[in-house]
Amino acid sequence: MSPLRRLCLTVLATVTAVTLVGCGTDATGRANDDTTVEATGEADPAAVLPPTAPCNSPFADLTQRERIAQLFTVGVSSMADARRAVERFNIGGIFLGSGVVGEVVAGDGLARLQNEAPFPLLVAIDEEGGRVSRISPYAGPMPSARVMATTMSPEKVRETARGRGEFLARMGVTVDFAPSLDVSDQPDGAVIGDRSFSPDPARVTEYARAFAEGLLDAGITPVFKHFPGHGRSSGDSHHDSVSVPPLDQLLSHDLRPFADLAHTPGAGMMLGHQQVAGLTGADRPASLSPAAYRLLREGHGYGAPAFDGPIFTDDLSGMRAVTDSHPLPRAVTEALIAGADSPLWITTDGLAEVVDTVEGAVAGGALSPDELDRSLQRMARLRGIPECASGPITGRMEGAGSLTGPSVGPDKLPPTRPLAALPR
């Protein structure tokens, strides 16, 4: 049956009297494709609609453990290390630190792994410019955010970021954990310092937007950081717990760039490890705080649109603001419970224990499968994974099915310590 005839029959089934151009009847009264007539009556419903192909989720055959691992972004020490993580755990994302960048630039190991992985891998890097640059030995130096904002126009910053993004894309990188939206007048060498575009929130917004647009021009996903603002922190979260001013003081200052840029299509967000009075409490970093994720997701608490893009954590394995009180498996699990889509840490060590702990939290009811499914949808959209195994990339993953199945039974799960109640 021709597409035109199928359309004719569909219309005939729902309209009692209609003049159709190109949909006539032959001498016996049956619909044809050639004539303009007035038609009445109903078509056989079985002949109206073509068979609908089932939407088979790309994730349909994964175990629960593999679906959980699809959410993680983990640092790798080599392409061999990355391959082991993919082959053993079906990991979804890898992070390239300085030690592996040379191997990626010089060889084709990442390209081969990407071709052979079951799903498109997320490949992330920290490339802000200045002292936070992984590729400067290979791509040349790029000024720090502060220098860019004081010596370049926004248009020039966009051009610079696009050039950097094109180099990253040639490497095989898909996500850049940049730019920083932190509003700061700290000295250059401080924890944020010259990583901040400016102590003026409006100027931070202007230049960070330009940087992010340049990355997007090159096909790289930008990730704004470090929500809800690290620019006035009490110290360095790599070395100790840190705090920033209370939430009511962040609203009109540190949070303004996040509010202004939360609607940026195609961008992600990263939560930092700072403690915020009035938001996270005195003993919980933002990266593990349900209230911090709710603030970002809902938006209205700080005058922003709701954010439905992917949310990453800052590193959960090498920063003492987290590790002093939360061993890695617990930190990853609590980040997911709090609302993270992709917990980040900088080593493949401990992957088995992390997956065990997260799976145990799902089985015990501490972690919602529905929330994990939503995170899987967001990360699939970011990675260009189609909704249906044989269908187009739509940006929707409603057919993905629950993370709870297929699964192992509760009696097969490794024993896990119960998680302490989380603050609301």
Phi, psi and chi 1 to 4 in degrees:
 res  aa     phi    psi   chi1   chi2   chi3   chi4
   1 MET       -  133.6 -178.4 -175.3  -63.8      -
   2 SER   -72.2  155.0   72.6      -      -      -
   3 PRO   -57.4  -36.2  -24.5   34.3      -      -
   4 LEU   -65.9  -44.5 -175.8   56.6      -      -
   5 ARG   -63.1  -40.9  169.9  170.3  -98.6 -179.8
   6 ARG   -59.7  -41.5 -173.2  176.8  -64.7  117.2
   7 LEU   -62.6  -42.3  174.5   62.0      -      -
   8 CYS   -59.2  -47.2  -64.1      -      -      -
   9 LEU   -63.9  -36.7  -69.9  174.7      -      -
  10 THR   -62.2  -44.5  -58.3      -      -      -
  11 VAL   -66.8  -42.3  175.2      -      -      -
  12 LEU   -61.0  -29.7  -74.6  167.3      -      -
  13 ALA   -72.8  -18.6      -      -      -      -
  14 THR  -120.0   -6.7   55.2      -      -      -
  15 VAL  -122.9  131.8 -178.8      -      -      -
  16 THR   -82.0  -28.5   57.7      -      -      -
  17 ALA  -151.3  116.6      -      -      -      -
  18 VAL  -152.1  143.2   61.8      -      -      -
  19 THR   -95.1  121.6  -60.5      -      -      -
  20 LEU  -114.9  129.3  -60.3  175.1      -      -
  21 VAL   -84.8  123.4  177.4      -      -      -
  22 GLY    84.6    3.9      -      -      -      -
  23 CYS  -127.9   86.0  -60.5      -      -      -
  24 GLY  -105.9 -164.5      -      -      -      -
  25 THR  -127.1  155.4   59.8      -      -      -
  26 ASP   -90.1 -168.8   62.5   16.8      -      -
  27 ALA   -64.2  -22.3      -      -      -      -
  28 THR   -91.6   -1.9   65.7      -      -      -
  29 GLY    93.4   -0.3      -      -      -      -
  30 ARG   -80.8  149.9  -67.9  175.3  -61.1 -175.1
  31 ALA   -67.6  139.3      -      -      -      -
  32 ASN  -127.1 -174.5   63.4   41.5      -      -
  33 ASP  -105.9    8.2  -63.9  -16.9      -      -
  34 ASP  -119.1  -22.5  -54.6  -47.9      -      -
  35 THR  -115.0  153.4  -45.7      -      -      -
  36 THR  -100.5  116.2  -58.0      -      -      -
  37 VAL  -141.3  170.4  -59.2      -      -      -
  38 GLU   -98.4  127.0 -176.5  175.0   85.9      -
  39 ALA  -120.6  149.3      -      -      -      -
  40 THR  -134.8  163.9   61.7      -      -      -
  41 GLY   103.5 -176.5      -      -      -      -
  42 GLU  -119.2  146.6  -63.9 -176.8   -5.5      -
  43 ALA   -92.1  159.1      -      -      -      -
  44 ASP   -63.4  118.8  178.3    4.0      -      -
  45 PRO   -55.3  -32.3  -23.2   33.1      -      -
  46 ALA   -67.3  -23.6      -      -      -      -
  47 ALA   -94.3   -2.5      -      -      -      -
  48 VAL   -80.3  -52.4  170.8      -      -      -
  49 LEU  -106.9  139.0  -62.6  175.1      -      -
  50 PRO   -72.3  157.9   27.6  -34.6      -      -
  51 PRO   -57.4  139.6  -18.7   29.4      -      -
  52 THR   -95.2  121.6  -59.0      -      -      -
  53 ALA   -70.3  136.0      -      -      -      -
  54 PRO   -65.2  148.0   25.0  -33.3      -      -
  55 CYS   -93.2   99.2  178.5      -      -      -
  56 ASN   -89.4  117.4  -63.6  -43.3      -      -
  57 SER   -62.5  139.7  165.3      -      -      -
  58 PRO   -59.5  -22.8  -21.6   32.2      -      -
  59 PHE   -93.9    4.2  -60.3  130.6      -      -
  60 ALA   -58.6  -33.8      -      -      -      -
  61 ASP   -95.3    3.6  -65.7  -29.4      -      -
  62 LEU   -80.6  146.2  -63.7 -170.7      -      -
  63 THR   -74.7  166.6   66.4      -      -      -
  64 GLN   -59.0  -40.0  176.7  175.0  -75.7      -
  65 ARG   -61.8  -40.2  -66.4  174.2   65.8   79.6
  66 GLU   -68.5  -37.6  -70.9  175.9  -46.4      -
  67 ARG   -64.9  -40.1  -66.3 -175.6 -176.8 -155.6
  68 ILE   -62.1  -46.9  -71.1  169.3      -      -
  69 ALA   -64.1  -24.5      -      -      -      -
  70 GLN   -63.5  -18.8  -78.2  -73.5  -57.1      -
  71 LEU   -85.7  -17.7  -60.5  176.3      -      -
  72 PHE   -82.7  147.5  -60.7  156.6      -      -
  73 THR  -120.6  114.8  -56.3      -      -      -
  74 VAL  -123.9  142.5  -61.7      -      -      -
  75 GLY   -71.4  143.0      -      -      -      -
  76 VAL  -122.5  147.4  -64.1      -      -      -
  77 SER   -92.9  -15.1   59.4      -      -      -
  78 SER  -166.3  170.2   64.6      -      -      -
  79 MET   -69.0  -29.7  -79.0  -60.3   95.8      -
  80 ALA   -65.3  -40.0      -      -      -      -
  81 ASP   -62.8  -43.5 -172.5   31.4      -      -
  82 ALA   -61.8  -43.3      -      -      -      -
  83 ARG   -62.3  -40.5 -177.3  173.3  -69.5  -83.2
  84 ARG   -61.7  -41.3  -76.9 -169.0  -65.4  -90.0
  85 ALA   -64.3  -38.5      -      -      -      -
  86 VAL   -71.0  -46.1  171.4      -      -      -
  87 GLU   -71.0  -36.4  -68.8  177.8  -11.1      -
  88 ARG   -85.0  -37.8 -177.0  177.2  177.0 -168.1
  89 PHE  -117.9   -9.8  -62.8   98.5      -      -
  90 ASN    59.0   48.5 -153.2  -14.9      -      -
  91 ILE   -63.8  148.8 -156.4   77.8      -      -
  92 GLY   -93.3  -27.8      -      -      -      -
  93 GLY  -143.9  146.3      -      -      -      -
  94 ILE  -124.8  150.3   61.1  173.3      -      -
  95 PHE  -115.5  131.8  171.8   76.9      -      -
  96 LEU   -99.8  110.9  -54.8 -179.8      -      -
  97 GLY   -86.9  177.1      -      -      -      -
  98 SER   -57.9  -33.5  -60.8      -      -      -
  99 GLY   -69.4  -17.9      -      -      -      -
 100 VAL  -111.2  -10.4   71.9      -      -      -
 101 VAL   -61.3  -42.1  166.7      -      -      -
 102 GLY   -58.3  -41.8      -      -      -      -
 103 GLU   -63.9  -39.7  178.9 -175.3   -4.4      -
 104 VAL   -67.2  -43.1  172.7      -      -      -
 105 VAL   -65.1  -39.2  170.1      -      -      -
 106 ALA   -86.0  -20.7      -      -      -      -
 107 GLY  -125.6 -173.4      -      -      -      -
 108 ASP  -114.6   18.4   64.7  -10.3      -      -
 109 GLY   -61.6  -39.3      -      -      -      -
 110 LEU   -69.4  -42.3  177.9   54.1      -      -
 111 ALA   -61.0  -41.8      -      -      -      -
 112 ARG   -66.4  -41.7  -73.6 -171.1  -72.1  106.9
 113 LEU   -64.3  -42.2  178.0   59.3      -      -
 114 GLN   -61.3  -39.1 -170.2   70.4  -85.0      -
 115 ASN   -67.4  -32.9  -78.0  -25.0      -      -
 116 GLU   -96.0  -13.9  -63.8  164.6   13.9      -
 117 ALA   -66.8  148.6      -      -      -      -
 118 PRO   -61.3  -31.1  -21.8   32.7      -      -
 119 PHE  -135.1  157.9  -58.6   98.7      -      -
 120 PRO   -56.3  128.1  -23.5   33.3      -      -
 121 LEU   -82.5  141.4  -71.3  173.1      -      -
 122 LEU   -78.2  128.8 -178.3  152.7      -      -
 123 VAL  -124.2  111.4 -178.1      -      -      -
 124 ALA  -112.4  158.7      -      -      -      -
 125 ILE  -153.6  159.5 -159.5  167.3      -      -
 126 ASP  -100.1  108.9  -88.9  -31.3      -      -
 127 GLU  -139.8   84.8 -173.1   62.8   25.4      -
 128 GLU   -94.6  -27.7  -57.6  174.2   21.3      -
 129 GLY   104.1  170.5      -      -      -      -
 130 GLY    62.5 -133.5      -      -      -      -
 131 ARG   -78.8   -9.0   57.6 -167.3  161.2  107.2
 132 VAL  -108.7   79.7 -177.7      -      -      -
 133 SER  -143.6  120.7  173.7      -      -      -
 134 ARG   -87.2  -23.4  -49.2  -62.8 -177.9 -170.6
 135 ILE  -110.1    6.3   64.1  172.9      -      -
 136 SER   -58.8  -33.2   56.7      -      -      -
 137 PRO   -63.8  -18.7  -23.0   35.8      -      -
 138 TYR  -112.8  -31.5  -45.7   97.0      -      -
 139 ALA  -107.4   -4.1      -      -      -      -
 140 GLY    89.9  164.2      -      -      -      -
 141 PRO   -72.0  155.0   27.5  -35.1      -      -
 142 MET  -132.0  137.5 -178.1  169.8   68.0      -
 143 PRO   -62.1  157.4  -19.7   30.2      -      -
 144 SER   -67.6  165.3   68.6      -      -      -
 145 ALA   -57.3  -44.0      -      -      -      -
 146 ARG   -62.6  -42.8 -179.4  170.3  -70.6  172.1
 147 VAL   -66.5  -41.7  169.6      -      -      -
 148 MET   -58.5  -43.7  -77.4 -169.2  -88.9      -
 149 ALA   -71.3  -20.7      -      -      -      -
 150 THR  -100.0  -11.7   55.0      -      -      -
 151 THR  -124.6   -8.1   63.4      -      -      -
 152 MET  -127.2  155.7  -62.8 -179.9 -179.4      -
 153 SER   -79.5  159.7   66.7      -      -      -
 154 PRO   -56.5  -36.3  -27.3   35.8      -      -
 155 GLU   -63.6  -39.7  -66.8   75.0   20.0      -
 156 LYS   -68.6  -36.6 -178.6   62.8  175.8  176.2
 157 VAL   -63.9  -42.1  168.1      -      -      -
 158 ARG   -61.0  -43.6 -179.8  172.1 -178.4  169.2
 159 GLU   -62.4  -42.1  178.9 -175.4  -22.8      -
 160 THR   -64.0  -44.4  -61.0      -      -      -
 161 ALA   -66.8  -35.2      -      -      -      -
 162 ARG   -63.6  -43.8 -178.8  174.6   61.9 -111.4
 163 GLY   -61.4  -40.7      -      -      -      -
 164 ARG   -65.2  -42.4 -149.8   66.3  168.1 -175.1
 165 GLY   -63.4  -35.5      -      -      -      -
 166 GLU   -65.8  -37.4  -70.9  169.2  -11.0      -
 167 PHE   -64.3  -44.8 -171.1   98.0      -      -
 168 LEU   -60.1  -42.8  -66.4  174.2      -      -
 169 ALA   -63.0  -38.7      -      -      -      -
 170 ARG   -65.0  -31.1  -70.5 -167.2  -63.6  -88.5
 171 MET   -69.1  -29.4  -72.8  174.2   56.3      -
 172 GLY   110.4    7.2      -      -      -      -
 173 VAL   -73.5  143.0  171.2      -      -      -
 174 THR  -117.8  -21.6   63.8      -      -      -
 175 VAL  -135.1  133.6  172.7      -      -      -
 176 ASP  -116.1  122.8 -174.3    6.6      -      -
 177 PHE   -77.1   72.7  -67.1  137.2      -      -
 178 ALA  -167.6  156.0      -      -      -      -
 179 PRO   -92.6  168.3   34.0  -37.2      -      -
 180 SER   -78.3  132.5  167.3      -      -      -
 181 LEU  -101.3   11.2  -60.9 -169.0      -      -
 182 ASP   -68.4  132.9  -59.0  -47.3      -      -
 183 VAL   -97.4  115.6 -179.3      -      -      -
 184 SER  -153.0  144.1 -174.9      -      -      -
 185 ASP  -116.5   21.7   60.9   -1.1      -      -
 186 GLN   -60.1  155.1  -66.5  174.7  -17.0      -
 187 PRO   -56.1  155.0  -21.5   31.6      -      -
 188 ASP   -50.4  -42.8  -78.0   -4.0      -      -
 189 GLY   -86.9    1.6      -      -      -      -
 190 ALA   -68.9  174.0      -      -      -      -
 191 VAL   -55.3  -39.2   57.4      -      -      -
 192 ILE  -101.4  -63.4  -62.2  -59.4      -      -
 193 GLY    48.5 -122.3      -      -      -      -
 194 ASP   -76.8    3.8   61.7   -5.1      -      -
 195 ARG   -76.6  -15.1  -60.9  168.6   64.8 -170.7
 196 SER   -89.6  138.1  168.8      -      -      -
 197 PHE   -68.2  -31.5  -73.4  102.7      -      -
 198 SER  -173.5  158.4  173.9      -      -      -
 199 PRO   -80.9   -1.7   26.7  -32.7      -      -
 200 ASP  -100.1  116.7  174.5    8.7      -      -
 201 PRO   -56.5  -38.4  -24.6   33.7      -      -
 202 ALA   -65.6  -37.5      -      -      -      -
 203 ARG   -71.3  -36.8 -165.0  165.9  178.9   83.5
 204 VAL   -58.6  -47.5  169.8      -      -      -
 205 THR   -57.7  -47.8  -65.0      -      -      -
 206 GLU   -59.9  -46.9  179.9 -178.2   28.2      -
 207 TYR   -80.1  -35.3  -82.8   86.0      -      -
 208 ALA   -66.6  -38.0      -      -      -      -
 209 ARG   -60.3  -44.7  177.0 -174.8  -74.1  118.1
 210 ALA   -61.5  -43.3      -      -      -      -
 211 PHE   -62.9  -46.3 -167.9   98.1      -      -
 212 ALA   -63.1  -40.2      -      -      -      -
 213 GLU   -63.6  -37.3  -72.2  172.5  -16.2      -
 214 GLY   -62.9  -42.7      -      -      -      -
 215 LEU   -62.6  -45.1  -68.9  176.6      -      -
 216 LEU   -62.3  -37.4  -71.7  164.2      -      -
 217 ASP   -56.5  -33.5  -69.3  -17.0      -      -
 218 ALA   -89.8    1.4      -      -      -      -
 219 GLY    84.9   16.7      -      -      -      -
 220 ILE  -104.7  135.9  -59.5  -65.1      -      -
 221 THR   -79.6  120.5  -62.4      -      -      -
 222 PRO   -83.0  149.1   29.5  -30.7      -      -
 223 VAL  -126.4  113.7  175.4      -      -      -
 224 PHE   -74.7  140.5  -62.0  120.7      -      -
 225 LYS  -147.0  162.6   59.8 -172.5 -174.5 -174.8
 226 HIS  -114.6   94.7  -52.9   80.8      -      -
 227 PHE   -54.8  137.3 -172.6   89.8      -      -
 228 PRO   -94.4   25.0   34.0  -34.7      -      -
 229 GLY   120.2  122.0      -      -      -      -
 230 HIS  -112.8    3.4 -147.8  -52.9      -      -
 231 GLY   -70.2  -20.6      -      -      -      -
 232 ARG  -118.9   36.8  -66.6 -170.3  -76.6  171.4
 233 SER   -73.0  156.2   57.7      -      -      -
 234 SER   -78.3  -10.8   61.1      -      -      -
 235 GLY  -177.5 -157.5      -      -      -      -
 236 ASP  -108.7  119.1 -174.6  -17.8      -      -
 237 SER   -68.9  -10.0   53.3      -      -      -
 238 HIS   -66.2  -28.6  -70.5   85.0      -      -
 239 HIS  -112.0  -19.6  -53.9  -53.4      -      -
 240 ASP  -166.9  168.7 -155.8   -7.0      -      -
 241 SER   -64.9  142.8  -62.4      -      -      -
 242 VAL  -132.4  154.4  -59.3      -      -      -
 243 SER  -128.0  160.0   61.8      -      -      -
 244 VAL  -127.7  171.8  -64.4      -      -      -
 245 PRO   -55.6  158.0  -28.7   37.0      -      -
 246 PRO   -58.7  160.4  -21.7   32.2      -      -
 247 LEU   -53.7  -41.8  179.5   60.8      -      -
 248 ASP   -64.0  -23.0   59.2   -3.4      -      -
 249 GLN   -87.4  -20.0  -64.6 -179.4   32.6      -
 250 LEU   -79.4  -26.7  -60.9 -177.1      -      -
 251 LEU   -57.0  -45.4  -67.0  175.0      -      -
 252 SER   -95.3    3.9   61.8      -      -      -
 253 HIS  -131.5  -83.3 -172.2   74.5      -      -
 254 ASP   -62.9  -34.3  -57.4   69.8      -      -
 255 LEU   -84.3   -9.8  -82.4  164.6      -      -
 256 ARG   -60.9  -46.9  -69.1  -41.9  -48.6  156.5
 257 PRO   -61.0  -36.2  -24.7   35.9      -      -
 258 PHE   -64.6  -41.3  -67.5   97.8      -      -
 259 ALA   -64.8  -41.5      -      -      -      -
 260 ASP   -68.4  -29.4  -66.7  -21.7      -      -
 261 LEU  -109.8    3.2  -63.6  173.5      -      -
 262 ALA   -64.2  -21.2      -      -      -      -
 263 HIS   -89.4    2.2   66.4  -78.2      -      -
 264 THR   -61.4  115.7  -56.1      -      -      -
 265 PRO   -63.5  134.3  -19.0   31.7      -      -
 266 GLY    84.6    4.7      -      -      -      -
 267 ALA  -103.3  155.0      -      -      -      -
 268 GLY  -110.6  177.6      -      -      -      -
 269 MET  -131.3  150.5  -68.9  -85.0 -173.2      -
 270 MET  -123.9  132.3  175.0 -177.8  -76.3      -
 271 LEU   -92.5  135.8  -96.0   73.0      -      -
 272 GLY   -88.2 -175.8      -      -      -      -
 273 HIS  -104.6   18.5  -60.3  -39.1      -      -
 274 GLN   -80.3  146.7   61.3  -86.2   44.7      -
 275 GLN   -92.8  139.1  -63.1  169.0    2.7      -
 276 VAL  -131.1  111.7 -174.6      -      -      -
 277 ALA   -60.4  136.6      -      -      -      -
 278 GLY    87.0   -2.8      -      -      -      -
 279 LEU  -133.9  -64.1 -179.8   66.0      -      -
 280 THR   -95.6  -16.1   68.0      -      -      -
 281 GLY    86.9  176.4      -      -      -      -
 282 ALA   -89.2   -6.3      -      -      -      -
 283 ASP  -129.8   19.2   59.8   -8.9      -      -
 284 ARG  -141.6  124.2 -177.8  166.8  -67.8  -87.5
 285 PRO   -71.9  159.6   26.7  -34.0      -      -
 286 ALA   -57.1  -36.0      -      -      -      -
 287 SER   -62.7  -17.5   56.1      -      -      -
 288 LEU  -117.8   14.2  -54.5 -177.2      -      -
 289 SER  -104.2  115.8  166.5      -      -      -
 290 PRO   -56.8  -35.3  -25.6   35.1      -      -
 291 ALA   -65.4  -36.4      -      -      -      -
 292 ALA   -67.0  -41.7      -      -      -      -
 293 TYR   -67.6  -38.8  -71.2   93.2      -      -
 294 ARG   -62.4  -41.4  -76.9 -161.8  -59.2  -89.5
 295 LEU   -58.5  -44.6 -179.4   67.3      -      -
 296 LEU   -69.9  -45.4  176.4   54.4      -      -
 297 ARG   -64.4  -44.6  -76.7  -74.1 -179.7 -138.7
 298 GLU   -82.4  -37.0  -63.8  173.1    3.2      -
 299 GLY    80.7  -38.2      -      -      -      -
 300 HIS   -64.8  -20.7   57.7   72.5      -      -
 301 GLY   -68.9  -14.4      -      -      -      -
 302 TYR  -137.3   22.6   69.4  110.7      -      -
 303 GLY    76.1   31.2      -      -      -      -
 304 ALA  -118.4  159.8      -      -      -      -
 305 PRO   -69.3  156.5   25.2  -33.3      -      -
 306 ALA   -60.5  142.6      -      -      -      -
 307 PHE  -109.4  120.4 -178.4   73.2      -      -
 308 ASP  -116.6   16.9 -167.9   41.8      -      -
 309 GLY   -82.8 -179.4      -      -      -      -
 310 PRO   -73.1  139.5   26.4  -33.6      -      -
 311 ILE  -117.3  124.0  -59.0  179.2      -      -
 312 PHE  -103.7  158.3  -62.8   83.1      -      -
 313 THR   -94.1  159.7   68.7      -      -      -
 314 ASP   -69.3  172.0 -153.0  -17.5      -      -
 315 ASP   -54.1  126.9  170.1   31.4      -      -
 316 LEU   -98.7   -1.5  -64.2  170.5      -      -
 317 SER  -113.1  -19.3   64.6      -      -      -
 318 GLY  -123.8   15.5      -      -      -      -
 319 MET  -124.5  120.4  -56.4  178.8   76.0      -
 320 ARG   -69.4  -15.7  -65.7 -172.9   60.9 -178.2
 321 ALA   -60.6  -21.8      -      -      -      -
 322 VAL  -108.7  -49.2  171.7      -      -      -
 323 THR   -67.8  -23.9   59.4      -      -      -
 324 ASP   -63.7  -27.0  -81.7   -4.4      -      -
 325 SER  -122.8  -10.8   56.1      -      -      -
 326 HIS  -135.7  103.7  -67.7   78.3      -      -
 327 PRO   -57.5  154.4  -20.5   31.2      -      -
 328 LEU   -51.1  -49.8  178.8   61.5      -      -
 329 PRO   -58.8  -39.5  -25.2   36.1      -      -
 330 ARG   -70.7  -39.8 -176.7 -178.9  178.9   93.6
 331 ALA   -61.8  -45.4      -      -      -      -
 332 VAL   -62.1  -44.7  171.1      -      -      -
 333 THR   -64.3  -44.4  -56.9      -      -      -
 334 GLU   -69.7  -30.4  -68.5 -156.1   15.0      -
 335 ALA   -63.9  -43.3      -      -      -      -
 336 LEU   -65.6  -41.5  -70.9  168.1      -      -
 337 ILE   -61.2  -40.0  -68.2  171.6      -      -
 338 ALA   -69.1  -31.2      -      -      -      -
 339 GLY   138.6    4.3      -      -      -      -
 340 ALA   -67.7  145.2      -      -      -      -
 341 ASP   -89.5  -36.9  -65.8  -46.7      -      -
 342 SER  -138.6   98.0 -175.3      -      -      -
 343 PRO   -64.1  138.5  -20.0   32.9      -      -
 344 LEU  -115.5  134.1  163.8   70.7      -      -
 345 TRP  -148.5  165.9   67.9   98.3      -      -
 346 ILE  -107.1   26.8   57.8  172.3      -      -
 347 THR  -155.3  151.1  173.6      -      -      -
 348 THR   -83.4   -6.9   57.7      -      -      -
 349 ASP   -60.9  139.8  -66.7  -16.1      -      -
 350 GLY    82.8    7.0      -      -      -      -
 351 LEU   -59.7  -43.4 -100.5  171.5      -      -
 352 ALA   -61.3  -45.0      -      -      -      -
 353 GLU   -66.2  -36.8 -171.9  178.1   -2.2      -
 354 VAL   -63.1  -48.0  169.7      -      -      -
 355 VAL   -62.5  -41.1  176.1      -      -      -
 356 ASP   -56.2  -46.7  -71.8  -12.5      -      -
 357 THR   -67.7  -42.5  -56.6      -      -      -
 358 VAL   -64.6  -44.4  173.6      -      -      -
 359 GLU   -63.5  -38.0 -167.8  170.0   34.1      -
 360 GLY   -63.7  -36.7      -      -      -      -
 361 ALA   -66.8  -35.5      -      -      -      -
 362 VAL   -65.8  -46.4  174.1      -      -      -
 363 ALA   -63.4  -34.5      -      -      -      -
 364 GLY   -84.6   -4.1      -      -      -      -
 365 GLY    87.5    0.4      -      -      -      -
 366 ALA   -76.0  -21.9      -      -      -      -
 367 LEU  -124.4  125.5 -175.5   53.0      -      -
 368 SER   -79.6  123.9  162.3      -      -      -
 369 PRO   -60.3  -33.9  -23.2   33.6      -      -
 370 ASP   -63.1  -41.8  -70.7  -18.9      -      -
 371 GLU   -65.9  -39.2  -72.0  -63.4  -32.7      -
 372 LEU   -64.6  -37.6  -74.4  177.2      -      -
 373 ASP   -61.7  -40.9  -76.4  -14.7      -      -
 374 ARG   -65.3  -38.8  -78.3 -171.6  -81.1  -86.8
 375 SER   -64.5  -39.5  -68.7      -      -      -
 376 LEU   -61.6  -39.3 -171.3   62.9      -      -
 377 GLN   -62.8  -46.4  -68.3  165.7   18.0      -
 378 ARG   -63.5  -43.5  -65.5 -172.7 -171.2  102.6
 379 MET   -70.1  -34.1  -62.2  -50.6  -65.3      -
 380 ALA   -64.1  -41.7      -      -      -      -
 381 ARG   -61.1  -43.2 -176.2  168.9   61.8 -129.2
 382 LEU   -62.4  -37.8  169.9   61.3      -      -
 383 ARG   -87.7   -1.2  -66.8  162.3   56.2 -165.9
 384 GLY    74.2   27.0      -      -      -      -
 385 ILE   -84.7  127.7  -61.0  173.7      -      -
 386 PRO   -71.4  158.5   26.9  -35.0      -      -
 387 GLU   -63.6  -42.2  174.4 -174.5    4.0      -
 388 CYS  -114.7  146.7  -57.2      -      -      -
 389 ALA   -58.6  -31.3      -      -      -      -
 390 SER  -113.6   11.6   59.0      -      -      -
 391 GLY  -105.5 -179.6      -      -      -      -
 392 PRO   -75.9  162.5   29.8  -35.6      -      -
 393 ILE   -73.4  116.9  -64.6  173.5      -      -
 394 THR  -113.6  -14.7   63.8      -      -      -
 395 GLY    81.7    7.3      -      -      -      -
 396 ARG  -124.5  145.2  -64.1 -179.7  -65.1  109.4
 397 MET  -130.6   34.3  -70.9  -63.7  -62.6      -
 398 GLU   -60.9  -24.2  -76.3   83.9  -10.3      -
 399 GLY   -84.8    8.2      -      -      -      -
 400 ALA   -70.5  -22.3      -      -      -      -
 401 GLY    79.2  168.3      -      -      -      -
 402 SER   -78.0  147.3  172.6      -      -      -
 403 LEU   -67.3  -12.4  -80.6  166.2      -      -
 404 THR   -83.3   -3.0   57.5      -      -      -
 405 GLY  -152.6  144.4      -      -      -      -
 406 PRO   -66.7  150.0   27.4  -35.4      -      -
 407 SER  -149.8  168.6  175.4      -      -      -
 408 VAL   -87.4  154.1  -63.5      -      -      -
 409 GLY   -72.5  158.7      -      -      -      -
 410 PRO   -56.3  -30.5  -22.8   32.4      -      -
 411 ASP   -71.0  -13.3   58.3  -40.1      -      -
 412 LYS   -95.6   -5.9  -57.3  -64.5 -175.2 -178.2
 413 LEU   -76.0  146.1  -68.2  171.4      -      -
 414 PRO   -68.5  149.3   25.8  -33.2      -      -
 415 PRO   -65.5  140.7   23.3  -31.8      -      -
 416 THR  -134.2  148.8   58.1      -      -      -
 417 ARG   -71.6  140.8  -68.1 -179.5  -61.1  169.9
 418 PRO   -63.5  145.4   22.5  -32.8      -      -
 419 LEU   -83.9  141.9  -65.6  169.7      -      -
 420 ALA   -66.6  153.0      -      -      -      -
 421 ALA   -60.8  140.5      -      -      -      -
 422 LEU   -97.2  147.2  -65.2  173.1      -      -
 423 PRO   -69.6  149.5   25.2  -33.4      -      -
 424 ARG  -106.2      -  -64.1  -69.0  180.0 -173.4
